Amino acid sequence: MKDDAPIQVGQLSIRYLVDGSSTGKPGLFELGVPPGARVPPPHSHDNNDEYIYVLEGVLRYRVGDEVRELHPGQAMVSPRGKVHAFSNPGTVYTKALVTQYPDLGPQYFRDIAQILGVSGPPNPALIAQVMARYGLVPELPSGA
């Protein structure tokens, strides 16, 4: 499946290139992150490995305790069960390719976008419900 229509998830842009969610195969999408954008909370995936490869800009990426500034041509892996997070603290738009195996699929991003699209502040309880439905686990605060 190739769908050029991006899914807007808050300030982030998700453009699915390969949807593997119905086959249990890898998926591939382009992630766009404006400078200073609000990003997902640190989280892990119960059932998915995630690979990120930066095309443009710089992406700060954390996996466990390792934090790196990824430049074009650099990549990082988030194994299933490992907490990861990203941000764009720079001044230019960042684009990256993301592969998930097996794929969560574009519906996850549509579901989150729908919650973020309502007026008022984001609803953390609804976001947590959607994340749990797709096997994403928010990082617990220290000491929790």
N, C-alpha and C positions, 0 to 999 in steps of 0.2 A: 504494500500500500504506500502510495506517495501522495501526501496532501500538503500543498503549499500554504494553506491557510494557517497562520500561527494561532496558537491558543495563548491568550493573554492571562497570565496568572499574577495578578497585581501588576508590578512593574516588569516582571519577567516575561520573556517571549519563548514559547516552546513550539518548534516547527518539526512535526514528526516526519521522518523520512522512511522509516521501516517500522511497521507495527507487527511485533511478534507475539502480542499478548494472547491471541486465539490459538497459537500453535505451540506455545511454550519455548519459542526460539528467542534469540536476541532481538532487541529493538534498538532503533537509532533515532535520535532527535538532535536538532540544533537548539542550543540554549543561548538566549540573549540576555545579558545582564548590564543594565545601565550603571554608571558610577553611583555609588551610594544607595543602590536599590535595596528595598526590604527583601530579605531572602528567607527561605524556610528555616525553622529552628534546627539546631543540630539533631540528627536522628540516625537511626540504623534501619536496615531492611532485613526482615526475617528470612526472605526467600529470594533475594536478588543481589547479584554482584553488580557493581556500577563502575564504569570506566569513563574517565573524562579526558578529553584532548583539546587543548586551547588552540583556536584558529586566529583570533585577534584579541588585542588587549592583554590584560593581566588579571588572573583570577587567584585570589587567596583561597587555598583549599586545605582543609584539615581532615585527617583521618587518624582517629585515636589521638595520640599526643603529638603527632607529626604535622607541622604546618609548613606549607610551601607557597611561594609566589610562582604560579605557573604562567609562563610566557608562551607565545606561539610555538607550536611544535613540541610542547611538553605535556606530559600526561601523568595521571595518578589513578590508583585503583582503590575502590572502597569495597572490601570483601563483605559478604552478607554477615550481619551481626556486629559490624564495626561502626561506631559512631563517626559520622562525617558531617561537614558543613562547608559552605563556601560564601564568599563575598567579593564585591568589586570595590575596594577602597580607593581605586585610582581615579583618573579624570577622563578616561576614554571608555567607550562602549566595549564590552567584551563578548565574544562569541566563542562557543565551545561545542564540540560534538560529544554527546553522551550516549553510551551503549549500556543497556541493562540486560542482564541474563539471569533467568528468563525475564522477559519484558513486562513491566507494569502496564504499559499501554497508554494511549492518549486519554482514555476515559478518566483515569485518575486525575489528570491535570484539568480536565473539564469540570469534574466534580469540585475540586478545590477552587477553581476560577468562579464557579457559581456561588460558592459561599462568600468569596471575597468581593463579589459583584454587588452585594446588597449594601444599602446605605448604613452608615455607622461604622464603628470599629470592628475589626475581625472578631469572629466568635470562636475562641480557642476550643470550646467543647465540641462544636461541630467539626472543626478542622481535625481535632484528635480522633473523632469518630471515623471520618473519611480515611485518615492515615491508617488507623487500625484495620479498617476493612481491606486495605491493600497491603497489610503486613509491614507498615512503617511504624517505628517506635521512637517517640521523642526522647531525647536524652533527659534523664532525671537530674535535677539540680544537685550540686554537691551537698552531701549530708542528708539527702532525702532517703 
